[in-house]
Amino acid sequence: MRGIGFISFLLVMLFQPLFGLCAEDAAPKVASQEIRVVLDPAMHELRGVTVLTLAGVAKQASLALAPAARIESVRDAGGVKVPWRFDSGSLTLDLAGRAATVTVSWRVSFHDEVSRNQAAEDPSYGVNASIGEEGTFLGGGALWYPVPEQVPQSRTVQVEAPAGIEAVTFGARLSRETSGGVTRSVWREARPVGILSLCAGPYLVEEREVAGIKLYSYLSRDNAALAPRYLDAVARYLPMYQELFGPYPFEKYAVVENFFPTGYGFPSFTLLGGSVIRLPFIVDTSLPHEIAHSWWGNGVDVDASEGNWCEGLVTYLADYLLKERRSEAEGSDYRRQLLIDYASLVTPQNDFPLTSFASRSDPASRAIGYGKGAMVFHMTRRHIGDEAFFAGLRQVARERMYRDASWSDLLRAFSERSGADLSGFRTWLTRPGGPRLALADVTLRRDGKGWRVNGVVRQSAPFFAVELPLRIESAGGATTEVVRIDAREETPFMLTSATAPGRLLLDPAADLFRILAQDEIPATVNSVKGSTRLMGVVARDCRARPETFRTFLASLSQGTAPIVGEDALKPTEAAGRDLVICGVPADRSLIPAGAELPTTTGEGEGAADSLLFQVLMRAAPEKGAVALFLPGSERAALQYAPKVTHYGKYGSLYFAGGVNRRKGTTAAAGGGAVVRFQSQNNP
């Protein structure tokens, strides 16, 4: 299963076989598995029967099943009881070489409650499995059916539920009917992958076909009118990705609604929460992300021994690539935002190499696995070219489909398709962090009829060897040259220009993964989320209760930050910390010098139904972020505060009337990445 986060939608729970990874030789192969389950939403219960046909004779078989399950019977093909043991989720069958077919009957209850105060980076909202009137979600990790040590060679699932409750799982839908107060559906995978997940609910079902692939929507009555929009989008994106990656690897693609706000991608369907589906941008952001996961993460699984590469790849091929195709500027802005997020959220204390990334667990891990991973793929593509890059992806898809793949498999394919030696790219995978670069000692001199720019690129340890784009902008246009930067403190460079330069820019289009300097980073919500020295301050006019303010800080991954009243705040404490202040402080020295205080009049900011959140940045020598949290009332704080975390790249947010009314970010100064030439007539 692949996941995306609410609003940013890129949350993940890795979908991998949980058993048999190192025991293929010992475990009996399963020729087929038939699973029949009956859902009882009123009782939160599932009753099931599975028939496993083993490929040959075996003495013993092991199955994984939810520890809370109750085994009702185990019998062989002749109906004879088979001895079994069930302990801590492990069901062991004593076959004694007698039978190739075994039938297991079980029942189990699931009723996980949906958390209403879940951290933004947790895609599950606390739900691993739940069966209820509102809906059913059975994630693979819940082990809702007996899971053999190896993925079966074929697999069929039949689901029965009260009339009107439609179910969806992996594979092709063979049949669907309602009779006798029961709705039934049968699903079969030609090439089973991983552990099954299953969803069910009171859906209205629409379907169509594109290029021989069945498309479905399973949406609630409230959202059923959106079905054509989603099916149209799937019909656009599937052919686009088939052209880039090769044949679609599954029998269908379905858009399924969930009863809590997930964004999951499974083999052959995506599961989006009802509140998510209604967001207008999801059809062109989260949906293509999950469709791309059909190839990367679900079709080709992740060899975890070298880290999870698929989230960075899918971020690059969906979230990023669609923007690049719209315009060069949108692509550059997206890459720059990845760098800003990394610099804002990742510290030496929480950094790690891409080879250690498994799944996102907090904002920092997302910035590494998704953001840095995407940038590594971008640098690879720039190095070898589009033709070799996408040919390499198609090669991996051909060679590793329905199997797993590693970073090594990807780099090998890119090397073979391009003829380039990519061994140096392993540095980006095995080392944490990245280069810290700045322009220094830059001079401008007339050189005959043209101009010459000399300088050095200064690098802070640890050192990296990189290909660095430098751009000269002048009245005659802009020219970019890629300069080889050595793995040392200073690397000199010399550039020429036919006309007098106005600016020199370091990596102007954000094509290189690097650690931005502080003065390249705008003040944003992520500046607060990534702080390692945050303190909450309660001003006298704070209109939120202490527990509400504490919950707000927790939503920003700052649940352990100390909170003090403004009256008790010592000047030395404020100077050494980033601050989130609830209310406008009486001590205006807490606000960065020159900053314009938010107004409490106009556009309804002072109304009870409003919330303003603004992040300001202190100048040197104090530095650091100061954020103002200004709810119009306790009710507004409860309603709008949980939304702030989802606007990580913005520095100013205003909510009213139930929605975000205004958002914006003040541009950073640029610092050592920009040199402005004061005069164009230097001798």
C-alpha positions in Angstrom: 0.0 0.0 0.0 1.2 3.5 -0.8 0.0 6.5 1.0 -0.2 10.3 0.5 -0.6 13.0 3.1 -3.8 15.1 3.5 -3.4 18.4 1.4 0.2 17.6 0.5 -0.8 14.1 -0.1 2.2 12.2 -0.3 1.7 9.9 3.0 3.1 6.4 2.9 2.7 3.0 4.5 5.0 0.6 2.6 3.2 -2.3 1.0 5.5 -5.3 1.2 5.1 -9.0 2.0 5.5 -9.3 5.8 6.5 -12.9 5.8 8.7 -15.2 3.9 11.3 -12.6 2.8 14.2 -14.9 3.9 12.5 -18.2 4.0 11.4 -19.0 0.4 13.2 -22.3 0.3 11.6 -23.6 3.5 8.1 -22.4 3.0 5.7 -24.5 0.7 4.7 -22.7 -2.4 1.0 -21.8 -2.7 -0.4 -22.6 -6.1 -3.7 -20.8 -5.3 -5.6 -19.2 -2.5 -9.4 -18.7 -2.5 -10.7 -16.3 0.2 -14.4 -16.0 1.1 -15.5 -13.4 3.7 -18.8 -12.2 5.1 -18.8 -8.7 6.5 -21.1 -7.8 9.4 -20.8 -4.0 9.9 -23.3 -3.9 12.7 -21.2 -6.3 14.8 -17.8 -5.0 13.4 -17.1 -8.6 12.5 -15.7 -10.7 9.6 -16.3 -14.4 9.1 -14.1 -16.1 6.6 -13.0 -19.3 4.9 -9.9 -19.7 2.8 -8.8 -22.6 0.7 -5.1 -22.9 0.0 -3.7 -25.3 -2.6 -0.1 -26.0 -2.1 2.3 -26.8 -4.9 3.4 -30.2 -3.7 3.5 -32.0 -0.4 4.5 -30.2 2.7 5.0 -31.3 6.3 4.1 -27.9 7.8 2.7 -24.5 6.7 2.7 -21.2 8.5 0.1 -18.5 8.0 -0.1 -15.0 9.6 -3.4 -13.9 11.0 -4.6 -11.1 13.3 -3.9 -12.2 16.9 -7.5 -11.4 17.9 -8.9 -13.9 15.3 -10.6 -17.1 16.4 -9.9 -20.2 14.4 -13.0 -22.3 13.9 -11.7 -25.2 11.9 -8.8 -26.5 9.7 -9.5 -29.4 7.4 -7.9 -31.1 4.4 -9.4 -31.8 1.0 -11.2 -34.9 2.4 -12.7 -33.0 5.3 -10.4 -34.5 7.9 -9.3 -32.2 10.7 -5.7 -30.9 10.4 -3.8 -30.3 13.7 -2.9 -26.6 14.2 -1.4 -24.1 16.6 -2.3 -20.4 16.8 -0.1 -18.1 18.9 0.5 -14.4 18.7 -0.7 -14.1 15.2 1.1 -17.2 13.8 -1.0 -20.1 12.6 1.0 -23.3 12.1 -0.6 -26.2 10.3 0.7 -29.7 10.8 0.2 -31.2 7.4 2.4 -34.3 7.9 2.8 -34.6 4.1 -0.9 -35.6 3.8 -2.6 -32.9 1.9 -2.1 -30.4 -0.9 -5.4 -28.5 -0.1 -6.3 -27.0 3.3 -9.4 -25.1 4.3 -9.2 -22.7 7.2 -12.3 -21.1 8.8 -12.0 -18.1 11.1 -13.7 -15.0 12.4 -12.3 -11.7 13.7 -13.6 -8.3 14.9 -12.1 -4.9 13.9 -13.2 -1.6 15.2 -10.3 0.9 15.3 -11.6 4.4 16.1 -10.6 7.2 13.8 -8.4 9.7 15.6 -9.6 13.3 15.3 -6.3 14.7 16.5 -3.9 12.7 14.4 -0.5 14.1 13.5 -0.3 15.4 10.0 2.3 12.9 8.9 0.4 9.8 10.0 -1.6 8.5 7.0 -3.6 6.0 9.0 -5.5 8.3 11.4 -4.9 5.5 13.9 -6.9 3.0 11.8 -5.3 -0.3 10.7 -8.7 -2.1 10.3 -12.3 -1.2 11.0 -15.6 -2.8 10.1 -18.7 -0.6 10.7 -21.8 1.1 9.4 -19.8 4.1 8.2 -17.5 1.9 6.1 -14.9 -0.9 6.2 -11.2 -0.6 5.8 -9.0 -3.7 6.2 -5.4 -2.8 5.6 -2.9 -5.6 4.7 -1.0 -5.0 7.9 -4.1 -5.9 10.0 -3.8 -9.5 8.7 -7.5 -9.8 8.3 -7.2 -13.2 6.4 -4.6 -16.0 6.8 -1.5 -14.8 4.9 0.9 -17.5 3.6 4.6 -17.1 3.8 4.8 -16.6 0.0 2.5 -14.7 -2.3 0.2 -17.3 -4.0 0.5 -17.9 -7.7 -3.1 -17.0 -8.1 -5.7 -15.5 -5.7 -9.4 -15.1 -5.7 -11.5 -13.1 -3.1 -15.3 -13.3 -2.7 -16.9 -10.7 -0.4 -20.5 -10.8 1.0 -22.0 -7.8 2.8 -25.5 -6.5 3.6 -27.3 -5.3 0.4 -25.9 -2.0 -0.9 -22.5 -2.5 0.8 -20.1 -2.7 -2.2 -16.6 -4.1 -1.6 -13.3 -3.5 -3.5 -10.0 -5.4 -3.3 -7.1 -6.2 -5.7 -7.6 -7.8 -9.1 -10.3 -7.9 -11.7 -13.9 -7.9 -10.7 -15.4 -11.1 -12.0 -18.9 -10.6 -10.8 -21.1 -8.3 -8.8 -24.7 -8.9 -7.7 -27.3 -8.2 -5.0 -29.9 -10.8 -4.1 -31.5 -12.1 -0.9 -30.5 -9.0 1.0 -26.8 -9.6 0.3 -24.4 -7.9 -2.1 -21.6 -10.1 -3.5 -18.5 -9.5 -5.5 -15.7 -11.7 -6.7 -12.2 -10.5 -7.5 -9.3 -12.4 -9.1 -5.6 -11.4 -9.6 -3.7 -12.9 -12.5 -0.4 -11.9 -10.9 -0.9 -11.5 -7.2 1.3 -9.0 -5.3 1.8 -8.5 -1.6 -0.9 -8.7 1.1 -4.5 -7.9 0.3 -6.3 -4.9 1.5 -10.1 -4.6 1.3 -12.6 -1.7 1.5 -16.3 -1.6 1.5 -19.1 0.9 2.0 -22.5 2.1 0.7 -21.1 3.1 -2.7 -22.6 4.1 -6.0 -20.6 2.4 -8.7 -19.7 3.8 -12.1 -17.5 2.2 -14.7 -16.0 2.5 -18.1 -13.0 1.2 -20.1 -9.9 2.8 -21.6 -7.3 1.0 -23.7 -8.7 -2.4 -22.5 -8.4 -1.4 -18.8 -11.6 -1.4 -16.7 -12.1 1.8 -14.7 -14.4 2.1 -11.7 -15.5 4.7 -9.2 -16.9 3.6 -5.8 -18.2 6.8 -4.3 -20.7 7.7 -1.6 -24.0 9.2 -2.6 -22.8 12.6 -1.5 -19.8 12.5 -3.8 -21.2 10.4 -6.7 -21.5 13.4 -8.9 -17.7 13.6 -9.0 -17.4 10.2 -10.6 -17.1 11.4 -14.2 -14.4 13.9 -13.3 -12.3 11.2 -11.7 -12.8 8.7 -14.4 -12.0 11.2 -17.0 -8.7 12.0 -15.2 -7.8 8.3 -14.9 -8.5 7.9 -18.6 -6.0 10.8 -19.2 -3.2 9.7 -16.9 -3.1 6.0 -17.5 -2.1 6.4 -21.2 0.4 9.1 -20.4 2.1 6.9 -17.9 2.0 3.8 -20.1 3.8 5.8 -22.7 6.5 6.7 -20.2 6.8 3.4 -18.2 5.3 0.6 -20.3 2.1 -1.5 -20.0 -0.2 -0.9 -17.0 0.5 -3.9 -14.7 -3.0 -4.6 -13.2 -6.4 -5.6 -14.4 -8.4 -2.5 -13.4 -8.1 1.0 -11.8 -10.7 2.1 -9.3 -11.1 5.4 -7.4 -12.6 4.4 -4.0 -13.9 6.6 -1.2 -12.9 6.0 2.4 -14.8 7.1 5.5 -11.7 8.9 7.0 -9.4 11.2 5.1 -6.8 8.9 3.7 -4.9 9.1 0.5 -3.7 5.5 -0.1 -2.6 3.8 -3.3 -3.1 0.0 -3.6 -2.4 -2.4 -6.5 -5.3 -1.5 -8.9 -7.1 1.2 -6.9 -6.7 4.3 -4.8 -8.5 5.0 -1.6 -9.3 8.7 -0.9 -11.2 10.0 2.0 -14.6 11.7 1.3 -13.3 15.1 2.4 -10.2 14.6 0.2 -12.2 13.7 -2.9 -14.1 17.0 -2.8 -11.0 19.1 -2.9 -10.8 20.5 -6.4 -7.0 20.0 -6.9 -6.8 16.4 -5.9 -7.8 15.1 -9.3 -4.6 16.6 -10.7 -2.2 16.1 -7.8 -2.9 13.1 -5.5 -4.7 11.0 -8.2 -1.8 11.0 -10.7 0.6 10.3 -7.8 -1.3 7.2 -6.9 -1.7 6.1 -10.5 2.1 6.3 -10.9 2.5 4.1 -7.8 0.8 1.4 -9.9 4.2 0.9 -11.6 6.5 2.1 -8.8 5.8 0.7 -5.4 2.9 -1.6 -6.2 3.9 -3.2 -9.5 7.6 -3.0 -8.9 8.0 -3.3 -5.1 10.8 -1.8 -3.1 13.9 -3.8 -2.1 14.2 -2.3 1.3 17.8 -3.3 1.8 18.9 -0.1 0.1 16.1 2.2 1.2 12.7 3.1 -0.2 13.3 4.8 -3.6 9.7 4.7 -4.8 8.3 7.8 -2.9 11.0 10.0 -4.3 10.5 8.6 -7.8 6.7 9.0 -7.7 7.0 12.5 -6.3 9.2 13.3 -9.2 7.1 11.6 -11.9 3.7 12.9 -10.7 3.7 15.9 -8.3 6.7 17.4 -10.1 6.6 16.3 -13.7 3.0 17.5 -14.2 4.1 21.0 -13.1 7.2 20.9 -15.4 5.0 20.0 -18.3 2.8 23.0 -17.6 5.7 25.4 -17.6 9.4 25.7 -16.9 8.8 28.2 -14.1 6.4 25.9 -12.3 8.9 23.1 -12.4 11.7 25.4 -11.1 9.4 26.7 -8.3 8.5 23.1 -7.2 12.2 22.1 -7.1 13.0 25.2 -5.1 10.3 24.4 -2.6 11.7 20.9 -2.1 15.0 22.6 -1.1 13.3 25.0 1.1 11.4 22.3 2.9 14.5 20.3 3.4 16.5 23.2 4.8 13.5 24.2 7.0 12.7 20.8 8.4 15.9 18.7 8.4 18.6 19.2 11.0 21.8 17.3 11.7 20.0 15.5 14.5 17.2 14.1 12.4 19.0 13.7 9.0 19.8 10.3 7.5 20.8 9.0 4.1 18.3 7.9 1.5 19.5 4.3 1.9 17.9 4.5 5.4 14.6 5.9 4.3 11.7 3.4 4.8 8.5 5.6 5.1 7.6 9.0 6.3 7.0 9.4 10.0 7.4 13.1 10.4 8.0 16.3 8.3 11.8 15.7 8.3 11.6 12.2 7.0 9.2 13.3 4.3 11.6 16.1 3.2 14.3 13.5 2.9 12.6 10.5 1.3 10.2 12.4 -0.9 12.0 15.7 -1.5 15.7 14.8 -1.6 14.8 11.5 -3.4 12.9 13.5 -6.1 15.9 15.8 -6.5 18.3 12.9 -7.0 16.1 11.6 -9.8 16.1 15.1 -11.3 19.9 15.3 -11.2 20.1 11.8 -12.8 17.7 12.8 -15.6 19.6 16.0 -16.3 22.9 14.1 -16.4 21.9 11.4 -18.8 19.0 13.1 -20.7 15.3 12.4 -21.1 15.6 9.5 -23.6 18.0 7.5 -21.4 16.1 8.3 -18.2 12.7 7.1 -19.3 14.2 4.2 -21.3 15.9 3.2 -18.0 12.5 3.3 -16.2 10.9 1.1 -18.8 13.7 -1.3 -18.5 13.3 -1.6 -14.8 9.5 -2.1 -15.3 10.1 -4.9 -17.8 12.7 -6.7 -15.7 11.4 -6.2 -12.2 7.6 -6.1 -12.5 5.8 -8.2 -9.8 9.2 -8.4 -8.1 11.2 -5.9 -6.0 13.9 -3.5 -7.1 16.6 -1.5 -5.4 18.5 1.8 -6.0 21.2 -0.4 -7.6 18.7 -1.8 -10.1 17.7 1.7 -11.1 21.2 3.1 -11.4 22.2 0.0 -13.4 19.4 0.6 -15.9 20.1 4.3 -16.2 23.8 3.5 -16.8 23.0 0.8 -19.4 20.6 3.1 -21.3 22.9 6.1 -21.3 26.4 4.6 -21.3 27.3 6.9 -18.4 29.1 5.9 -15.3 26.7 6.7 -12.5 28.7 5.2 -9.6 29.3 8.7 -8.3 25.6 9.1 -7.7 25.8 6.7 -4.8 27.1 9.6 -2.8 23.6 11.1 -2.8 22.2 7.9 -1.5 24.7 6.9 1.2 25.6 10.3 2.7 23.2 12.4 4.7 22.8 16.1 3.9 24.2 17.8 0.9 26.5 20.6 -0.2 26.3 24.1 1.3 27.5 26.5 -1.3 27.9 30.3 -1.6 29.4 32.8 -4.0 32.4 34.7 -2.6 35.1 37.1 -3.8 33.2 37.9 -7.0 34.7 40.6 -9.2 33.6 42.1 -12.5 36.1 43.3 -15.1 35.9 44.6 -18.6 37.6 42.1 -21.0 38.0 43.6 -24.5 34.5 44.0 -25.9 33.0 41.8 -23.2 33.0 41.3 -19.5 34.7 38.8 -17.2 33.3 37.5 -13.9 35.8 35.9 -11.5 35.1 34.4 -8.1 35.0 31.3 -5.9 32.3 29.0 -4.8 32.8 28.5 -1.1 31.6 25.2 0.4 31.1 24.3 4.1 32.1 20.8 5.3 31.1 18.1 4.6 32.3 18.6 1.1 30.7 17.3 -2.1 31.8 17.3 -5.7 28.9 18.7 -7.8 28.0 20.1 -11.2 26.8 23.6 -10.3 24.8 25.8 -12.7 25.9 29.5 -12.6 23.8 32.1 -14.4 24.8 35.6 -15.6 21.9 38.0 -16.2 22.4 41.1 -18.2 20.5 43.5 -20.4 21.4 41.2 -23.4 19.8 38.2 -21.8 20.9 35.3 -19.5 23.5 32.7 -20.0 24.0 29.6 -17.8 27.2 27.6 -17.5 27.7 24.4 -15.5 30.9 24.6 -13.3 32.5 21.6 -11.8 32.8 22.2 -8.0 35.4 20.1 -6.2 35.0 18.5 -2.9 36.9 21.2 -1.1 36.4 24.5 0.7 36.9 26.8 -2.3 36.6 26.3 -6.1 37.5 29.2 -8.4 35.5 30.0 -11.5 35.6 32.4 -14.4 32.7 33.3 -16.6 32.3 35.7 -19.5 29.5 37.9 -20.8 29.1 39.9 -24.0 27.1 42.5 -22.2 27.5 44.1 -18.8 26.1 41.7 -16.1 23.5 42.8 -13.7 23.4 39.7 -11.5 25.2 36.4 -10.9 23.1 33.6 -9.6 24.1 30.2 -8.0 21.8 27.3 -9.2 19.1 29.8 -10.3 16.6 27.1 -11.4 17.1 24.8 -8.4 18.5 21.9 -10.4 21.0 20.8 -7.8 20.2 19.2 -4.4 21.9 21.4 -1.8 21.3 22.8 1.6 20.0 26.4 1.4 21.6 29.1 3.6 19.3 30.7 6.1 18.9 33.9 4.0 17.7 31.8 1.1 14.8 30.4 3.1 11.6 32.4 3.4 9.7 32.5 6.7 7.1 29.7 6.5 5.0 27.3 8.6 7.8 24.8 7.9 10.2 27.1 9.6 8.2 26.5 12.8 7.8 22.8 12.2 11.5 22.3 11.7 12.6 24.3 14.7 14.7 22.5 17.3 14.4 25.4 19.8 10.8 26.4 19.8 8.9 28.0 22.7 5.2 28.9 22.9 4.3 32.2 24.4 0.8 33.2 25.6 0.1 36.9 25.3 -2.6 38.6 27.4 -5.0 38.8 24.5 -4.6 35.1 23.4 -8.1 33.9 22.5 -7.4 30.2 22.7 -7.4 28.0 25.8 -4.0 26.6 26.9 -4.9 23.1 25.9 -6.0 24.3 22.4 -2.7 26.2 22.0 -0.8 23.1 23.1 -2.7 20.9 20.6 -1.9 23.4 17.9 1.8 23.2 18.6 1.6 19.4 18.5 0.0 19.6 15.0 3.2 21.4 14.0 5.3 18.6 15.4 6.2 20.7 18.4 4.2 19.0 21.1 7.1 19.0 23.6 7.9 22.7 23.2 7.7 24.6 26.5 5.0 27.2 26.9 5.2 30.3 29.0 3.1 33.3 29.7 4.5 36.6 28.2 4.7 38.0 31.7 7.0 35.2 32.8 9.2 35.2 29.6 12.7 36.3 30.3 14.5 38.3 27.6 17.4 35.8 27.4 14.9 33.0 26.8 13.3 34.8 23.8 16.6 35.7 22.2 17.7 32.1 22.1 14.6 30.5 20.7 12.1 30.4 17.8 8.7 31.6 19.1 5.0 31.0 18.5 3.1 33.7 20.2 -0.6 33.3 20.8 -2.0 36.8 20.6 -0.2 40.1 19.9 2.5 40.6 22.5 2.6 43.7 24.7 6.4 43.6 24.4 6.9 44.7 20.8 10.6 43.8 21.0 9.5 40.2 20.6 8.5 41.1 17.0 11.3 41.3 14.5 12.5 44.9 14.0 10.7 46.6 11.1 8.0 43.9 10.8 4.5 45.2 10.2 2.1 43.9 12.9 -1.0 42.1 11.6 -4.1 44.2 11.9 -7.2 43.1 13.8 -9.5 45.1 11.5 -10.5 44.8 7.9 -11.4 41.6 6.1 -12.9 40.2 9.3 -9.6 39.4 11.0 -11.0 40.6 14.3 -14.2 38.5 13.9 -14.8 35.5 16.1 -14.8 33.3 13.0 -11.3 33.9 11.9 -7.7 32.9 12.4 -4.5 34.6 11.3 -1.1 32.9 11.4 2.0 34.8 10.3 5.6 33.8 10.4 8.3 36.5 10.6 12.1 36.1 10.5 14.5 37.9 12.8 17.5 39.5 11.2 21.1 38.9 12.3 22.5 38.7 14.9 19.4 37.2 16.7 18.0 35.3 13.8 15.2 32.7 14.2 11.5 32.7 13.5 8.7 34.4 15.3 5.1 33.3 14.5 1.9 35.0 15.6 -1.1 32.8 16.2 -4.2 35.0 16.3 -7.5 33.2 16.5 -10.6 35.4 16.8 -12.0 33.0 19.4 -11.6 29.6 21.0 -14.1 28.2 18.5 -12.0 29.6 15.6 -8.9 28.1 17.1 -10.5 24.7 17.3 -11.8 24.9 13.7 -8.8 26.4 11.9 -5.6 25.6 13.9 -5.4 22.0 12.6 -5.4 23.3 9.0 -2.2 25.4 9.4 0.2 22.4 9.3 -1.0 21.6 5.8 0.2 24.9 4.4 3.9 24.3 5.1 5.3 26.4 2.3 3.4 29.6 3.3 4.3 32.3 5.7 1.0 34.1 6.1 -2.4 32.4 6.4 -5.9 33.8 7.0 -9.0 31.6 7.6 -12.6 32.7 7.8 -16.0 31.4 6.8 -14.8 27.8 7.1 -12.0 28.1 4.5 -8.6 29.6 3.8 -9.1 33.1 2.5 -5.6 34.2 2.0 -2.1 32.7 1.9 1.3 34.1 0.9 5.0 34.0 1.4 7.6 36.7 1.5 10.6 36.0 -0.7 13.9 35.4 0.9 16.8 37.8 0.3 19.0 35.3 -1.5 22.2 35.8 0.4 25.3 34.1 -0.9 23.4 32.6 -3.9 23.1 36.0 -5.6 25.6 38.7 -6.4 24.2 42.1 -7.7 26.7 44.2 -9.6 26.3 47.8 -8.5 27.8 49.3 -11.6 27.9 48.1 -15.2 30.9 50.4 -16.0 33.6 48.9 -14.0 37.1 49.7 -15.3 
